[in-house]
Amino acid sequence: MLLRYCWTGLLLLTLPAAAQDAPASTAASAPASAPASTTASPPVPAYSRDTPVEKMTSDPAAVAVLNKDLPGLLTAPEFTIFKSMSLKQLQQASGGDLSEVDVAKAEADLQALPSH
């Protein structure tokens, strides 16, 4: 009996929504029709904690976010050394100087920027 419920649940997960509302006898015998409608996926954020800092510096809006959330990052004398690193890599290599909270705040603000 439990197996029957499991298979029913799996069937419902694989059927399009319209077929799930139909009676079981017609859903099982109905021919496969057009695929379920595709929904637009949410836009991909322009930047994340995995984006190299150098890439972000080509966008004035991202530079403004980095200067606000991580002051001194872009003007550090070592910038040429770490510019190819991501915020995640910088945070890991910073020995605690760049906190997870700081990176999370910068990432949230960067992701709020419009994609381009």
N, C-alpha and C positions, 0 to 999 in steps of 0.2 A: 504494500500500500504506500509506504514511504517513497519507494522508487517511482511510483506513478506520479506522485506530487512533484518530485524532482524533475522528471521529464516534462511535466506540464509547465513548470517554471522555466525550464530551458527553452521550451517551444515558445512561450510568451516573450522571452527575451529576444528571440531571433525573428519573430514575426513583425511586420510593419504595424504601426499603431492601429490602423483601420481594421486589420485582420484580428487584432486582439479583442476588439469590441464585438465582433461577429460571433454568433453561436459556434460552439466547438465543432459541430458537424459540418458547417460550411467552411470554417477556417481550415480544417484539415483537407477538404476536398477542393478548395478553391485553387485555381491555377495561379502560378506566380505572375504577378502583373508588374507594372512599372516599379522600379526601386523606390524606396521611401524617399521622400523629399529631402534634399540636402539643405542643411541650414548653414548660413554663413558663419564661419568661425570667427572668433573675436580677433581684432587686429593684433598682430605681433608687436610687442613693445619695441621701441627703437633701440633701447639699450638695456642691459642687465649687468649683474655683477660679474659676468663672464666676458663682457665686451672689453677689448683692450683700451686703456686710457687714451692712447694715441688716436684711436678712431673717434672717441668722444670729443677730443679737442678740435676736430674739424667742424663741430656744430656749436655756434655761439650760445644756443640755449643750454646745451649740455655743459659747456664751460661755466656758464652762470650757476648751474646747479652744483657742480663740483666745487666752485669757489665758495658757494654759500655753505654747503654741507661738510666739505673737507678743506677748510681754509689752509692755504700753504702748499697743498698737494702739487698744484701745477707750477708753482714758483720755486719748488725745492731745487737745490743745486744738483741733486741726484736724478732729476726728472729724465734726463737723456738715458739714464741707466734703466729706469723702471717703466718708461712710457709704453713699452710693448706688453706690459703685464696688465692683467685685469684687476678690478677692485678685489675680487676674491683672492687672487694670488698675492696682491699687496697686503691684504689683511693677514693672510697666513704667514707671510714673510716678515711682517712688522714686529713680531715679538710682543704683541699686545698694544703697540702704540696706536694702531688703527683698529678700533673695536668693531665687533659684529653689529652693534647698535648703529654706529656711524655709517657702516657700509649698507645696512638695511635701509636707513633713512635716505641715503644718496640713491640707492637703487629704486626706492619707491618714487622719489622725485623725478628720477630719470625716466622711469616707465610712464609717468604721467605726461611726458612730452609727446607731442604728435609724432607718429611714424613718418618717415620720409624715404 
